[in-house]
Amino acid sequence: MATLDRYVLVRLNKQTVTFKYKKPMEDNNKEWVVVDLEKNEDIRIGMIRAFLRARDAAVKASGAFGKLKSKSGAISGAGEVASGVLDAHFKGASGADHVDKIQKSFAAIAKGLSEDVVISDTIGRPGKEVEGCVDPKRAAGGEEYMAAMLKPVVDPYIAQLKVEENQKKQFELLDAMKHAKGVEMARVLSELGPANLKSIHVLFNLCTCRSVDFIARVIVHEAAHKFAGAGDVSYMHEGSFRSMNADVAVLNADSYAYAALSILRDEVLTSTTFWRSEPIASTVQGKAQKKLDKKSMFGGINRGLEKKPVFLGTNRFYEKKNL
């Protein structure tokens, strides 16, 4: 089924955020559950709110961690939440190299999300019906290039797993493989740089089943890939997250995502936080919004929306090279 690229452009102060999605040329196509942002205001507003939360989280985290100083393995300048994040999300990072990496990464993420940016839907891209992703552009080798770079790192672990019979050692090998793969991914992404990476991809349909801050976390995670060259060393809900050390945690996209939202919400978040009974993004309006406004953890959820955003409309014919 042929498709058209569709775009909804939103002006937020001096920043233009472009939401890009695939739309089947025939409206009766049932192959993909495509969110048409032009027609679906609830999800459009949900995505805008999520983007604003992600941007605010990155900016605040950059400010909070920018104050850190490391001397002889001791950290100074960290508040209570930032200290908790260093322990929980960055695995006790305290060295000067660790602090420098965290500061530079958050500065890059905050800068990237504060400039004109494109957020694309994962639906409609074969094999990409996932929460989020960022891949090398086709000119830079595409997904095939990343897979080729990761294969030599993964293969030795797979060979060991085939002959290892001890279950405990199998789990250890799986964790080690996950970490090594993520570190190599970070190296490749850093080497390519933002200009050679595709736009941030997020599943727009998350707005129908997840909260604003859940989606904001996904956006920060993908922004960490694109702008800071962070890899998927481990996701917080995985057992391999617990076995990370600080050296690899500072290269991990999920660590930055949870850290940023922790600073924004003033609490150290865990993998279960976003499964609480938080209203889904597409219903954060009307009465539901009034309830949210009473909760301090959602303070500022409408920041940037005091005045109605300027919708610059849709266009099917933007030059893809610019997106």
C-alpha positions in Angstrom: 0.0 0.0 0.0 1.5 3.3 -1.0 1.7 6.0 1.6 2.3 9.7 1.9 4.4 11.5 4.5 2.2 13.9 6.4 3.3 16.7 8.7 1.7 18.7 11.5 3.9 21.7 12.3 3.5 23.5 15.7 5.1 26.8 16.6 6.0 27.0 20.3 7.4 30.5 20.9 10.4 30.6 18.5 10.6 26.8 18.2 9.0 24.7 15.5 8.1 21.1 16.3 7.2 19.0 13.4 5.1 15.8 14.0 5.6 13.5 11.0 3.6 10.4 10.2 2.8 8.0 7.4 -0.7 8.1 6.0 -2.1 5.4 3.6 -3.2 6.9 0.3 -6.5 5.0 0.7 -8.4 5.8 3.8 -9.9 2.3 4.1 -6.5 0.7 4.5 -6.4 -1.4 7.7 -2.8 -2.5 7.7 -1.7 0.2 10.1 -3.5 1.9 12.9 -2.3 5.4 11.8 -3.0 8.4 14.0 -4.0 11.3 11.8 -2.9 14.3 13.9 -4.6 16.7 11.6 -8.0 15.2 12.6 -7.3 13.9 16.1 -6.9 16.9 18.4 -6.8 14.8 21.6 -3.7 12.9 20.5 -2.1 16.0 18.9 -2.4 17.9 22.1 -1.2 14.8 24.0 1.9 14.6 21.9 2.6 18.4 22.3 2.2 18.2 26.1 4.5 15.2 26.1 7.1 17.0 24.0 7.0 20.0 26.3 7.5 17.8 29.4 10.4 16.1 27.7 12.0 19.4 26.8 11.5 20.9 30.3 12.9 17.7 31.9 16.0 17.8 29.7 16.6 21.5 30.4 16.1 21.1 34.2 18.3 18.0 34.3 21.0 19.9 32.4 20.8 22.7 35.0 20.8 20.3 37.9 23.6 18.1 36.8 25.6 21.1 35.5 26.2 22.1 39.1 28.0 18.9 40.0 31.6 18.8 40.8 33.7 15.7 41.4 36.9 15.7 43.5 38.7 12.6 44.7 35.6 10.5 43.9 33.3 12.7 45.9 30.4 14.6 44.4 29.4 18.1 45.5 26.6 20.4 44.3 24.0 17.7 44.0 20.6 18.1 45.6 18.7 15.2 47.2 17.0 14.0 44.0 20.1 14.4 41.9 22.1 12.4 44.4 19.4 9.7 44.4 19.5 9.7 40.6 23.3 9.3 40.5 22.9 6.2 42.7 19.8 4.7 41.1 20.1 5.5 37.5 23.9 6.1 37.0 25.0 3.4 39.4 26.9 5.5 41.9 28.7 7.6 39.2 31.1 9.8 41.1 34.3 10.1 39.0 35.2 13.2 37.2 34.9 11.4 33.8 31.4 10.2 34.8 30.3 13.7 35.8 31.7 15.2 32.7 29.9 12.7 30.5 26.5 13.2 32.2 26.9 17.0 32.0 27.8 17.0 28.3 25.1 14.5 27.5 22.3 16.4 29.2 23.5 19.7 27.7 23.3 18.1 24.2 19.8 16.6 24.9 18.5 19.9 26.2 19.9 21.8 23.2 18.5 19.3 20.7 15.0 19.4 22.2 15.1 23.2 22.5 15.7 23.8 18.8 13.5 23.0 15.8 12.9 19.3 16.0 11.0 16.5 14.2 9.1 13.8 16.0 8.0 10.9 13.8 5.5 8.2 14.4 6.9 4.7 14.4 3.8 3.2 12.8 4.0 2.8 9.0 7.7 2.0 9.0 8.2 -1.8 8.6 9.3 -3.5 11.8 9.2 -0.3 13.8 5.9 -0.6 15.6 7.7 0.0 18.9 7.6 2.7 21.6 10.5 4.6 20.0 13.6 4.4 17.9 16.4 6.4 16.2 18.3 4.8 13.3 21.1 5.9 11.0 20.0 7.6 7.9 20.0 5.6 4.7 23.0 7.6 3.4 24.9 6.6 6.5 24.1 2.9 6.1 20.7 2.7 7.7 19.7 0.0 10.2 21.9 -2.5 8.3 25.0 -0.5 9.2 24.1 -0.6 12.9 23.4 -4.3 12.8 26.7 -5.0 11.0 28.6 -3.0 13.7 26.9 -4.8 16.6 27.2 -8.4 15.2 31.0 -8.9 16.0 30.3 -7.8 19.6 27.3 -10.1 20.1 28.5 -13.2 18.3 31.1 -14.3 20.8 28.5 -14.2 23.6 26.0 -16.2 21.5 28.7 -18.8 20.9 29.4 -19.1 24.7 25.7 -19.3 25.5 25.3 -22.3 23.2 27.8 -24.4 25.2 27.2 -22.9 28.7 25.0 -25.2 30.8 25.1 -23.4 34.2 21.9 -21.2 34.4 23.5 -18.6 36.6 26.4 -18.1 34.2 23.9 -18.0 31.3 22.2 -15.0 32.9 25.5 -13.3 33.6 26.5 -13.8 29.9 23.2 -12.4 28.8 23.7 -9.3 30.9 27.3 -8.9 29.7 26.2 -9.2 26.1 23.4 -6.6 26.6 25.9 -4.2 28.1 28.6 -4.8 25.5 26.0 -4.3 22.7 24.8 -1.1 24.2 28.3 0.3 24.6 29.1 -0.4 21.0 25.8 1.2 20.0 26.8 4.3 21.9 30.1 4.4 20.1 28.5 4.1 16.7 25.8 6.7 17.4 28.4 9.1 18.8 30.6 8.5 15.7 27.8 9.2 13.3 26.5 12.3 15.1 23.0 13.8 15.0 23.2 14.9 11.3 23.5 11.2 10.2 20.7 10.0 12.3 17.0 9.9 11.5 14.4 11.9 13.4 13.2 10.9 16.9 10.6 8.2 16.4 7.8 7.7 19.0 4.6 5.7 18.8 1.9 8.3 18.7 -0.7 5.7 19.7 0.9 5.7 23.2 -1.4 8.7 23.8 -4.3 6.3 23.9 -2.9 4.1 26.6 -0.1 5.8 28.5 0.4 9.1 30.4 2.0 12.3 29.3 5.1 11.7 31.4 5.4 8.1 30.1 5.6 9.5 26.5 7.9 12.3 27.7 10.3 9.7 29.0 10.3 7.9 25.7 11.1 11.2 23.9 14.0 11.9 26.2 15.3 8.3 25.7 15.3 8.7 21.9 16.7 12.2 22.2 19.6 10.7 24.2 20.3 8.4 21.3 20.2 11.2 18.7 21.8 14.1 20.4 24.1 12.5 23.0 25.0 9.3 21.3 23.7 7.2 24.2 23.1 3.4 23.6 20.7 0.8 24.8 22.9 -0.7 27.5 19.9 -1.7 29.5 16.3 -0.7 30.1 15.3 0.0 33.7 12.8 -2.8 33.8 15.4 -5.4 32.9 17.5 -7.4 35.3 20.6 -6.3 33.4 20.0 -2.7 34.6 20.8 -3.8 38.2 24.1 -5.3 37.1 25.4 -2.2 35.2 28.3 -0.2 36.6 28.8 3.5 36.4 31.1 3.3 33.4 28.4 1.9 31.2 25.4 3.6 32.9 26.6 7.0 31.8 26.3 5.7 28.2 22.8 4.4 28.7 19.8 6.2 27.1 17.2 4.9 29.7 19.4 6.2 32.5 19.1 9.7 31.0 15.4 9.4 30.4 14.5 8.3 34.0 17.0 10.8 35.4 15.5 13.8 33.5 11.9 12.9 34.5 13.1 12.4 38.1 14.5 15.9 38.2 11.3 17.3 36.6 9.0 15.5 39.1 11.3 15.9 42.1 11.4 12.2 42.9 13.6 9.3 42.0 11.6 7.4 39.5 11.6 3.6 39.0 10.4 1.3 36.2 7.0 1.0 37.9 6.3 4.8 38.3 4.6 5.2 35.0 2.3 2.3 35.5 0.5 4.1 38.3 -3.0 5.3 37.7 -2.0 8.4 35.7 -4.5 9.6 33.1 -3.7 8.7 29.6 -2.3 11.5 27.4 -5.3 11.8 25.1 -7.7 12.4 28.0 -5.6 15.0 29.8 -8.2 17.7 29.2 -11.4 19.1 30.8 -12.2 17.5 34.2 -9.2 15.1 34.0 -6.9 18.2 33.6 -8.4 19.8 36.6 -7.6 16.7 38.7 -4.1 16.7 37.4 -3.5 20.3 38.2 -4.1 19.4 41.9 -1.2 17.1 41.9 2.2 18.7 42.4 3.9 16.0 40.4 2.1 17.3 37.4 2.8 21.0 38.1 3.6 22.8 34.9 2.1 20.1 32.6 0.6 22.9 30.5 3.7 25.0 30.5 4.1 26.5 27.1 0.4 26.0 26.3 -0.9 29.1 28.2 -1.5 30.5 24.7 -2.8 28.3 22.0 0.1 26.9 19.9 0.2 28.1 16.4 -0.6 25.2 14.1 1.2 25.8 10.8 -0.9 23.1 9.1 -0.1 20.0 7.2 2.0 19.5 4.1 2.7 16.4 2.1 5.5 17.7 0.0 8.3 18.8 2.3 11.7 17.8 1.1 12.6 14.6 3.1 16.3 15.5 3.3 15.4 18.3 5.8 13.5 15.9 8.0 
